[in-house]
Amino acid sequence: MEFKIRAAAKEDCEEIFRMIMELAVFENMPDQVKISHRELENHGFGPNPLFECLVAEVPQEEKSKEGFTVVGYALYFYTYSTWRARALHLEDLYVMPEFRGNGIGKGLLSKVAEVAKTQQCARLQLSVLDWNTPSRDFYSAKGAQDLTVSEGWHLIRFDGENLDNLAKEAPKDGR
């Protein structure tokens, strides 16, 4: 199957948002998505972008049953490791189900790796749900390490009321 991978443009945000929702449904968490395509536009294509994104596009004659030609995306941002310096975090890698098995996911992942190397990142990191065996196997086959298994790292998160409560405990006036 013919496809191309390109940098996402502001005009792609509705398509990216559509696929974010498809991914959230796949992950059984559609109610967790609290953004809109407008926020993607503002956060990714404003004066200080918070993320970068690649999209996979097929020719019109290969479009999806619903008529989509943008069939996958990889959304990433830069982080920093106090041990290794600059790093790249892959937030999402998604290919529409009917287009899987055609090398699109591998192409997106490889392009993100290329960006990481070009930007002198020491590593590329991502998170995968424990039950998502196909994705875990895909990344493992490409040489990824599962740090929960090999080093015992756990992903920790504060959000909602817990984030609010923690922020309220911040010292005031330097105390």
Z-matrix of the N, CA and C atoms (Angstrom, degrees):
N
C 1 1.447
C 2 1.519 1 109.19
N 3 1.294 2 115.96 1 135.53
C 4 1.452 3 122.04 2 178.99
C 5 1.530 4 109.48 3 -84.07
N 6 1.337 5 116.30 4 134.78
C 7 1.463 6 121.93 5 175.37
C 8 1.514 7 108.51 6 -155.33
N 9 1.317 8 115.65 7 160.89
C 10 1.456 9 120.04 8 173.92
C 11 1.517 10 108.24 9 -131.20
N 12 1.315 11 114.70 10 151.08
C 13 1.455 12 121.57 11 176.74
C 14 1.513 13 106.74 12 -114.35
N 15 1.312 14 115.03 13 130.71
C 16 1.463 15 120.24 14 -178.12
C 17 1.521 16 109.58 15 -141.98
N 18 1.318 17 114.95 16 163.43
C 19 1.463 18 119.80 17 174.42
C 20 1.522 19 108.47 18 -65.56
N 21 1.319 20 115.65 19 136.96
C 22 1.459 21 119.94 20 177.60
C 23 1.527 22 109.41 21 -68.44
N 24 1.318 23 114.84 22 150.46
C 25 1.457 24 122.52 23 175.01
C 26 1.526 25 108.49 24 -115.61
N 27 1.298 26 116.60 25 162.97
C 28 1.468 27 121.76 26 179.40
C 29 1.530 28 110.67 27 -52.23
N 30 1.318 29 116.06 28 -36.50
C 31 1.467 30 121.49 29 -178.46
C 32 1.535 31 112.66 30 -67.59
N 33 1.316 32 118.12 31 -14.28
C 34 1.468 33 122.14 32 179.04
C 35 1.523 34 112.78 33 -85.61
N 36 1.309 35 118.35 34 -7.01
C 37 1.467 36 120.63 35 -170.65
C 38 1.526 37 113.59 36 -61.39
N 39 1.312 38 118.91 37 -34.56
C 40 1.470 39 119.19 38 176.80
C 41 1.525 40 110.43 39 -64.49
N 42 1.331 41 117.40 40 -40.36
C 43 1.463 42 121.49 41 178.24
C 44 1.530 43 110.85 42 -68.10
N 45 1.320 44 116.51 43 -41.54
C 46 1.465 45 120.20 44 178.17
C 47 1.529 46 109.38 45 -62.69
N 48 1.321 47 116.74 46 -44.06
C 49 1.464 48 119.93 47 178.84
C 50 1.530 49 111.04 48 -61.85
N 51 1.309 50 116.75 49 -40.49
C 52 1.475 51 120.38 50 177.17
C 53 1.528 52 109.97 51 -56.63
N 54 1.328 53 116.12 52 -45.19
C 55 1.464 54 119.83 53 -178.59
C 56 1.526 55 111.82 54 -73.13
N 57 1.338 56 117.92 55 -31.64
C 58 1.466 57 120.13 56 173.68
C 59 1.527 58 109.26 57 -59.42
N 60 1.322 59 116.33 58 -42.43
C 61 1.474 60 119.91 59 178.86
C 62 1.525 61 110.51 60 -66.78
N 63 1.332 62 118.06 61 -39.77
C 64 1.470 63 120.62 62 177.11
C 65 1.532 64 110.10 63 -60.88
N 66 1.335 65 116.82 64 -42.65
C 67 1.462 66 120.89 65 178.57
C 68 1.530 67 110.31 66 -64.56
N 69 1.319 68 117.28 67 -42.43
C 70 1.473 69 121.03 68 179.65
C 71 1.529 70 110.77 69 -62.34
N 72 1.329 71 117.65 70 -38.42
C 73 1.464 72 121.02 71 176.87
C 74 1.529 73 109.16 72 -65.08
N 75 1.337 74 117.08 73 -44.79
C 76 1.467 75 121.14 74 178.21
C 77 1.525 76 110.75 75 -58.29
N 78 1.329 77 116.94 76 -39.50
C 79 1.461 78 121.83 77 -178.03
C 80 1.535 79 112.33 78 -84.02
N 81 1.337 80 116.99 79 6.11
C 82 1.466 81 123.27 80 179.49
C 83 1.530 82 112.58 81 61.00
N 84 1.346 83 116.34 82 35.36
C 85 1.458 84 120.76 83 -178.78
C 86 1.528 85 112.97 84 -138.44
N 87 1.336 86 119.75 85 39.97
C 88 1.463 87 118.44 86 -176.73
C 89 1.525 88 113.50 87 -62.62
N 90 1.322 89 117.41 88 -26.59
C 91 1.462 90 120.77 89 179.62
C 92 1.528 91 112.36 90 -73.17
N 93 1.325 92 118.16 91 -10.61
C 94 1.465 93 121.99 92 -179.35
C 95 1.535 94 112.39 93 -82.25
N 96 1.331 95 117.58 94 -17.40
C 97 1.471 96 120.61 95 -178.56
C 98 1.527 97 108.34 96 -76.73
N 99 1.317 98 115.96 97 118.16
C 100 1.468 99 121.76 98 -176.24
C 101 1.535 100 112.65 99 -118.68
N 102 1.321 101 116.43 100 10.75
C 103 1.469 102 119.35 101 -179.94
C 104 1.522 103 109.53 102 -109.10
N 105 1.325 104 115.35 103 175.00
C 106 1.462 105 122.15 104 175.67
C 107 1.529 106 108.35 105 -129.46
N 108 1.320 107 115.16 106 173.58
C 109 1.470 108 117.08 107 177.29
C 110 1.526 109 110.90 108 -65.20
N 111 1.324 110 117.52 109 -26.77
C 112 1.475 111 120.73 110 177.83
C 113 1.531 112 110.74 111 -65.25
N 114 1.325 113 116.43 112 -40.40
C 115 1.462 114 119.14 113 177.53
C 116 1.523 115 110.30 114 -66.47
N 117 1.321 116 117.49 115 -38.57
C 118 1.468 117 119.77 116 174.84
C 119 1.525 118 110.05 117 -58.31
N 120 1.320 119 116.85 118 -44.36
C 121 1.469 120 121.20 119 178.58
C 122 1.526 121 110.67 120 -58.83
N 123 1.335 122 116.31 121 -48.94
C 124 1.462 123 120.88 122 -177.42
C 125 1.521 124 112.22 123 -68.22
N 126 1.329 125 117.28 124 -41.32
C 127 1.454 126 120.89 125 -174.76
C 128 1.531 127 113.34 126 -80.92
N 129 1.317 128 117.26 127 -26.40
C 130 1.458 129 119.40 128 -177.53
C 131 1.512 130 115.13 129 -104.23
N 132 1.343 131 116.33 130 -17.25
C 133 1.461 132 118.45 131 -173.08
C 134 1.521 133 112.41 132 -132.93
N 135 1.333 134 116.32 133 20.39
C 136 1.457 135 121.88 134 176.20
C 137 1.520 136 110.47 135 -90.96
N 138 1.322 137 116.25 136 -164.65
C 139 1.466 138 120.13 137 -177.03
C 140 1.532 139 114.11 138 -66.94
N 141 1.324 140 118.44 139 -29.49
C 142 1.466 141 122.57 140 178.91
C 143 1.526 142 108.92 141 -128.65
N 144 1.329 143 117.68 142 78.93
C 145 1.467 144 120.10 143 -174.78
C 146 1.526 145 112.46 144 -60.11
N 147 1.324 146 114.86 145 137.19
C 148 1.464 147 121.46 146 179.46
C 149 1.521 148 112.19 147 -91.06
N 150 1.315 149 117.01 148 -14.51
C 151 1.459 150 121.05 149 -180.00
C 152 1.514 151 109.57 150 -151.30
N 153 1.321 152 114.80 151 166.94
C 154 1.458 153 122.47 152 170.35
C 155 1.510 154 107.05 153 -124.09
N 156 1.311 155 116.45 154 160.98
C 157 1.459 156 119.63 155 -175.55
C 158 1.524 157 109.91 156 -149.90
N 159 1.315 158 114.63 157 142.58
C 160 1.458 159 122.51 158 171.78
C 161 1.516 160 107.25 159 -113.17
N 162 1.321 161 116.81 160 147.84
C 163 1.460 162 120.70 161 173.91
C 164 1.521 163 109.35 162 -124.15
N 165 1.325 164 114.07 163 150.45
C 166 1.464 165 121.50 164 174.42
C 167 1.513 166 106.93 165 -105.11
N 168 1.310 167 115.50 166 131.63
C 169 1.463 168 121.11 167 -175.11
C 170 1.521 169 109.45 168 -130.18
N 171 1.313 170 115.31 169 136.11
C 172 1.467 171 121.10 170 176.58
C 173 1.523 172 108.83 171 -106.48
N 174 1.331 173 117.49 172 158.65
C 175 1.464 174 120.03 173 176.77
C 176 1.534 175 110.72 174 -64.07
N 177 1.299 176 115.86 175 158.51
C 178 1.466 177 122.38 176 -178.74
C 179 1.533 178 111.86 177 -53.14
N 180 1.311 179 117.17 178 -38.23
C 181 1.474 180 120.12 179 -178.22
C 182 1.535 181 112.77 180 -71.54
N 183 1.338 182 117.40 181 -12.52
C 184 1.471 183 121.95 182 178.25
C 185 1.530 184 111.62 183 -105.23
N 186 1.334 185 118.45 184 6.24
C 187 1.471 186 122.10 185 -173.38
C 188 1.525 187 112.23 186 -53.74
N 189 1.323 188 114.57 187 161.46
C 190 1.467 189 120.92 188 -179.34
C 191 1.528 190 110.46 189 -69.36
N 192 1.322 191 115.02 190 170.52
C 193 1.477 192 120.28 191 177.43
C 194 1.523 193 111.40 192 -56.83
N 195 1.356 194 114.99 193 -33.17
C 196 1.477 195 119.71 194 -179.31
C 197 1.530 196 112.55 195 -85.65
N 198 1.340 197 117.24 196 -3.13
C 199 1.461 198 120.56 197 178.23
C 200 1.513 199 115.59 198 96.58
N 201 1.338 200 118.04 199 12.22
C 202 1.461 201 121.24 200 -178.66
C 203 1.514 202 111.18 201 -85.92
N 204 1.326 203 116.16 202 138.92
C 205 1.467 204 120.74 203 173.24
C 206 1.527 205 111.40 204 -106.43
N 207 1.325 206 118.39 205 -23.03
C 208 1.462 207 121.81 206 172.71
C 209 1.520 208 105.40 207 -86.04
N 210 1.350 209 115.79 208 111.55
C 211 1.470 210 120.27 209 -167.82
C 212 1.530 211 113.82 210 -118.92
N 213 1.325 212 117.62 211 0.91
C 214 1.453 213 120.69 212 178.75
C 215 1.511 214 110.21 213 -164.40
N 216 1.327 215 114.71 214 162.59
C 217 1.466 216 119.09 215 177.49
C 218 1.525 217 109.88 216 -154.46
N 219 1.316 218 114.64 217 158.07
C 220 1.460 219 123.32 218 172.21
C 221 1.522 220 106.44 219 -134.29
N 222 1.330 221 115.98 220 118.03
C 223 1.464 222 121.64 221 -178.64
C 224 1.528 223 107.40 222 -111.08
N 225 1.330 224 116.97 223 129.28
C 226 1.457 225 121.76 224 -174.36
C 227 1.517 226 111.21 225 -145.35
N 228 1.328 227 114.92 226 164.06
C 229 1.463 228 121.12 227 176.98
C 230 1.525 229 108.47 228 -151.25
N 231 1.322 230 115.91 229 164.89
C 232 1.454 231 121.60 230 -177.36
C 233 1.529 232 110.53 231 -91.02
N 234 1.313 233 115.15 232 143.52
C 235 1.457 234 122.59 233 174.97
C 236 1.519 235 107.54 234 -129.86
N 237 1.317 236 115.73 235 -176.54
C 238 1.455 237 119.38 236 -179.69
C 239 1.518 238 109.50 237 -137.24
N 240 1.304 239 116.16 238 134.07
C 241 1.455 240 123.08 239 175.76
C 242 1.523 241 108.44 240 -106.93
N 243 1.321 242 116.31 241 126.96
C 244 1.466 243 118.98 242 177.56
C 245 1.523 244 111.81 243 -70.05
N 246 1.314 245 116.93 244 -10.46
C 247 1.464 246 120.91 245 177.31
C 248 1.518 247 112.59 246 -98.88
N 249 1.352 248 116.41 247 -32.39
C 250 1.461 249 119.16 248 -171.26
C 251 1.532 250 114.08 249 -124.86
N 252 1.319 251 118.75 250 -3.96
C 253 1.470 252 125.17 251 -178.97
C 254 1.524 253 110.75 252 81.06
N 255 1.300 254 117.10 253 -141.40
C 256 1.461 255 122.02 254 -171.82
C 257 1.528 256 112.38 255 -61.39
N 258 1.338 257 115.08 256 139.51
C 259 1.462 258 121.96 257 179.33
C 260 1.519 259 108.82 258 -140.54
N 261 1.306 260 115.80 259 163.99
C 262 1.463 261 120.95 260 178.99
C 263 1.530 262 107.53 261 -123.45
N 264 1.328 263 116.34 262 131.65
C 265 1.465 264 121.91 263 178.10
C 266 1.524 265 108.79 264 -108.06
N 267 1.312 266 115.74 265 122.03
C 268 1.466 267 122.22 266 175.86
C 269 1.527 268 107.53 267 -88.90
N 270 1.307 269 116.82 268 106.78
C 271 1.468 270 121.42 269 -177.99
C 272 1.519 271 111.14 270 -75.52
N 273 1.328 272 116.54 271 -47.93
C 274 1.467 273 121.36 272 -179.05
C 275 1.518 274 110.32 273 -138.69
N 276 1.320 275 115.29 274 139.70
C 277 1.466 276 123.37 275 166.65
C 278 1.520 277 104.82 276 -132.32
N 279 1.326 278 116.42 277 118.08
C 280 1.463 279 119.80 278 -174.84
C 281 1.520 280 110.09 279 -141.40
N 282 1.331 281 114.89 280 137.50
C 283 1.464 282 122.61 281 172.05
C 284 1.524 283 106.41 282 -130.71
N 285 1.309 284 116.50 283 132.95
C 286 1.462 285 120.73 284 178.67
C 287 1.530 286 109.69 285 -55.35
N 288 1.337 287 117.88 286 139.34
C 289 1.474 288 120.92 287 -174.38
C 290 1.522 289 114.88 288 -50.88
N 291 1.329 290 118.49 289 -41.04
C 292 1.461 291 119.21 290 -176.60
C 293 1.528 292 113.40 291 -70.59
N 294 1.339 293 117.17 292 -9.10
C 295 1.462 294 121.23 293 -179.48
C 296 1.526 295 112.98 294 -109.28
N 297 1.320 296 116.72 295 0.44
C 298 1.461 297 120.38 296 179.32
C 299 1.525 298 110.11 297 -70.98
N 300 1.317 299 115.66 298 152.81
C 301 1.460 300 120.69 299 179.80
C 302 1.513 301 113.61 300 86.18
N 303 1.333 302 117.13 301 8.11
C 304 1.463 303 121.79 302 -179.53
C 305 1.531 304 112.75 303 -111.80
N 306 1.336 305 117.45 304 9.96
C 307 1.457 306 120.83 305 178.94
C 308 1.516 307 114.46 306 87.62
N 309 1.335 308 117.74 307 3.30
C 310 1.467 309 120.34 308 -177.46
C 311 1.524 310 110.64 309 -69.58
N 312 1.334 311 117.44 310 -45.33
C 313 1.459 312 120.61 311 178.46
C 314 1.515 313 111.49 312 -61.31
N 315 1.329 314 116.62 313 -44.34
C 316 1.469 315 121.06 314 177.45
C 317 1.531 316 109.91 315 -62.12
N 318 1.327 317 116.41 316 -40.90
C 319 1.465 318 119.91 317 178.77
C 320 1.517 319 112.28 318 -63.00
N 321 1.334 320 116.80 319 -43.44
C 322 1.469 321 120.37 320 178.11
C 323 1.523 322 110.76 321 -63.86
N 324 1.326 323 116.75 322 -47.35
C 325 1.468 324 120.55 323 -179.30
C 326 1.528 325 110.86 324 -61.72
N 327 1.314 326 117.08 325 -42.80
C 328 1.470 327 120.68 326 179.65
C 329 1.524 328 111.35 327 -64.59
N 330 1.323 329 117.32 328 -38.04
C 331 1.473 330 120.54 329 178.21
C 332 1.521 331 110.73 330 -66.76
N 333 1.337 332 117.16 331 -39.40
C 334 1.463 333 119.90 332 176.64
C 335 1.524 334 109.61 333 -63.64
N 336 1.330 335 117.52 334 -41.71
C 337 1.466 336 121.21 335 176.71
C 338 1.525 337 110.85 336 -60.86
N 339 1.320 338 116.27 337 -40.50
C 340 1.466 339 120.83 338 177.74
C 341 1.530 340 110.46 339 -61.83
N 342 1.336 341 116.73 340 -43.13
C 343 1.473 342 120.66 341 176.19
C 344 1.521 343 109.67 342 -59.38
N 345 1.332 344 116.63 343 -46.20
C 346 1.466 345 120.72 344 -179.55
C 347 1.523 346 110.88 345 -57.89
N 348 1.311 347 117.23 346 -45.43
C 349 1.464 348 120.58 347 -179.97
C 350 1.527 349 110.92 348 -66.84
N 351 1.322 350 117.29 349 -42.24
C 352 1.461 351 121.44 350 179.72
C 353 1.522 352 110.88 351 -61.98
N 354 1.334 353 116.58 352 -36.40
C 355 1.462 354 121.84 353 -179.14
C 356 1.531 355 112.53 354 -89.94
N 357 1.320 356 116.14 355 12.30
C 358 1.460 357 123.38 356 176.23
C 359 1.527 358 113.27 357 59.21
N 360 1.315 359 115.31 358 39.53
C 361 1.460 360 120.53 359 175.82
C 362 1.526 361 109.43 360 -80.94
N 363 1.323 362 116.11 361 139.61
C 364 1.460 363 121.09 362 179.93
C 365 1.514 364 111.61 363 -77.81
N 366 1.330 365 116.19 364 -22.91
C 367 1.455 366 118.89 365 -178.89
C 368 1.516 367 111.77 366 -158.85
N 369 1.315 368 113.19 367 161.63
C 370 1.467 369 124.09 368 174.45
C 371 1.517 370 105.28 369 -118.87
N 372 1.321 371 116.80 370 125.09
C 373 1.461 372 119.90 371 -178.61
C 374 1.518 373 111.13 372 -128.65
N 375 1.330 374 115.54 373 157.68
C 376 1.463 375 121.68 374 -178.75
C 377 1.515 376 108.57 375 -161.29
N 378 1.314 377 115.60 376 168.68
C 379 1.461 378 122.22 377 176.74
C 380 1.517 379 108.74 378 -119.74
N 381 1.325 380 115.61 379 145.64
C 382 1.467 381 121.67 380 177.95
C 383 1.526 382 107.75 381 -135.22
N 384 1.317 383 116.04 382 137.37
C 385 1.463 384 120.03 383 176.78
C 386 1.527 385 109.83 384 -61.88
N 387 1.336 386 116.75 385 142.67
C 388 1.462 387 119.83 386 -175.49
C 389 1.525 388 113.38 387 -61.91
N 390 1.326 389 118.66 388 -29.90
C 391 1.462 390 121.14 389 -178.95
C 392 1.526 391 113.55 390 -84.42
N 393 1.326 392 117.72 391 -7.64
C 394 1.465 393 121.11 392 -176.93
C 395 1.535 394 109.83 393 -85.81
N 396 1.313 395 114.94 394 68.90
C 397 1.462 396 121.48 395 -176.52
C 398 1.527 397 113.08 396 -59.18
N 399 1.348 398 120.27 397 -41.90
C 400 1.471 399 117.97 398 178.86
C 401 1.529 400 113.05 399 -58.21
N 402 1.324 401 117.21 400 -41.81
C 403 1.464 402 119.63 401 179.11
C 404 1.522 403 110.93 402 -69.54
N 405 1.321 404 117.35 403 -42.72
C 406 1.462 405 120.23 404 178.53
C 407 1.525 406 110.44 405 -60.32
N 408 1.328 407 116.86 406 -41.93
C 409 1.469 408 121.04 407 178.12
C 410 1.533 409 111.15 408 -65.50
N 411 1.337 410 116.56 409 -40.23
C 412 1.466 411 122.04 410 178.96
C 413 1.526 412 109.98 411 -59.04
N 414 1.338 413 117.19 412 -51.19
C 415 1.464 414 120.58 413 -179.13
C 416 1.526 415 111.40 414 -65.83
N 417 1.313 416 116.53 415 -39.85
C 418 1.462 417 120.91 416 179.24
C 419 1.531 418 110.73 417 -61.84
N 420 1.320 419 116.21 418 -41.18
C 421 1.469 420 120.42 419 179.69
C 422 1.527 421 111.36 420 -64.04
N 423 1.311 422 117.37 421 -22.66
C 424 1.468 423 121.62 422 178.27
C 425 1.524 424 111.74 423 -91.65
N 426 1.354 425 117.14 424 -0.37
C 427 1.456 426 120.35 425 175.91
C 428 1.519 427 115.17 426 104.68
N 429 1.329 428 117.98 427 6.25
C 430 1.467 429 120.39 428 179.47
C 431 1.522 430 110.80 429 -69.53
N 432 1.321 431 116.12 430 147.79
C 433 1.459 432 122.51 431 175.82
C 434 1.528 433 108.90 432 -102.80
N 435 1.319 434 117.26 433 138.84
C 436 1.458 435 122.05 434 172.99
C 437 1.528 436 106.50 435 -88.96
N 438 1.334 437 117.25 436 101.84
C 439 1.461 438 121.13 437 -173.85
C 440 1.522 439 113.08 438 -69.40
N 441 1.326 440 117.88 439 -23.18
C 442 1.466 441 119.52 440 175.21
C 443 1.523 442 109.06 441 -63.94
N 444 1.320 443 116.17 442 -39.06
C 445 1.462 444 121.40 443 179.93
C 446 1.526 445 110.81 444 -78.97
N 447 1.336 446 117.46 445 -50.37
C 448 1.466 447 119.80 446 -171.37
C 449 1.522 448 114.21 447 -79.98
N 450 1.339 449 118.69 448 -32.56
C 451 1.465 450 120.23 449 -175.67
C 452 1.528 451 113.20 450 -124.35
N 453 1.321 452 118.00 451 -9.09
C 454 1.455 453 121.26 452 178.14
C 455 1.514 454 115.70 453 81.68
N 456 1.339 455 117.88 454 15.34
C 457 1.470 456 120.66 455 178.44
C 458 1.525 457 109.92 456 -72.59
N 459 1.317 458 115.92 457 142.34
C 460 1.462 459 122.18 458 174.31
C 461 1.525 460 108.24 459 -123.70
N 462 1.308 461 116.94 460 141.92
C 463 1.454 462 122.81 461 176.51
C 464 1.524 463 107.94 462 -81.12
N 465 1.321 464 117.18 463 126.43
C 466 1.458 465 123.29 464 -177.77
C 467 1.530 466 108.37 465 -117.10
N 468 1.335 467 116.52 466 142.36
C 469 1.466 468 120.39 467 -177.81
C 470 1.521 469 110.39 468 -139.72
N 471 1.331 470 115.47 469 140.32
C 472 1.460 471 123.30 470 166.55
C 473 1.516 472 106.37 471 -113.80
N 474 1.316 473 118.33 472 130.15
C 475 1.466 474 120.72 473 173.53
C 476 1.522 475 109.61 474 -152.27
N 477 1.327 476 115.27 475 173.56
C 478 1.457 477 121.12 476 177.31
C 479 1.516 478 113.20 477 54.42
N 480 1.325 479 115.64 478 -134.60
C 481 1.457 480 122.22 479 -177.18
C 482 1.529 481 111.77 480 -61.94
N 483 1.335 482 117.24 481 -35.37
C 484 1.466 483 119.74 482 178.98
C 485 1.523 484 111.74 483 -64.97
N 486 1.324 485 117.32 484 -39.07
C 487 1.465 486 120.86 485 175.61
C 488 1.524 487 109.96 486 -66.55
N 489 1.338 488 116.77 487 -43.30
C 490 1.466 489 120.72 488 177.97
C 491 1.527 490 111.12 489 -57.91
N 492 1.329 491 115.84 490 -47.91
C 493 1.466 492 120.39 491 -178.39
C 494 1.518 493 111.84 492 -63.19
N 495 1.317 494 117.38 493 -41.87
C 496 1.452 495 120.78 494 179.27
C 497 1.528 496 110.75 495 -63.79
N 498 1.317 497 117.03 496 -42.50
C 499 1.467 498 121.46 497 179.40
C 500 1.527 499 111.19 498 -63.06
N 501 1.311 500 117.14 499 -35.50
C 502 1.485 501 120.97 500 178.98
C 503 1.524 502 111.33 501 -66.08
N 504 1.325 503 117.94 502 -21.17
C 505 1.464 504 121.57 503 179.37
C 506 1.518 505 113.42 504 -85.45
N 507 1.338 506 117.22 505 0.28
C 508 1.469 507 120.39 506 -179.54
C 509 1.530 508 109.58 507 -63.26
N 510 1.343 509 116.86 508 136.82
C 511 1.475 510 119.57 509 179.14
C 512 1.532 511 110.77 510 -60.09
N 513 1.308 512 114.76 511 142.33
C 514 1.467 513 121.18 512 177.36
C 515 1.527 514 108.36 513 -104.23
N 516 1.307 515 117.74 514 145.79
C 517 1.452 516 123.09 515 177.34
C 518 1.534 517 112.42 516 52.98
N 519 1.314 518 116.16 517 40.09
C 520 1.453 519 119.37 518 176.24
C 521 1.506 520 114.78 519 75.71
N 522 1.333 521 118.83 520 8.62
C 523 1.479 522 121.17 521 179.95
C 524 1.502 523 109.75 522 -114.87
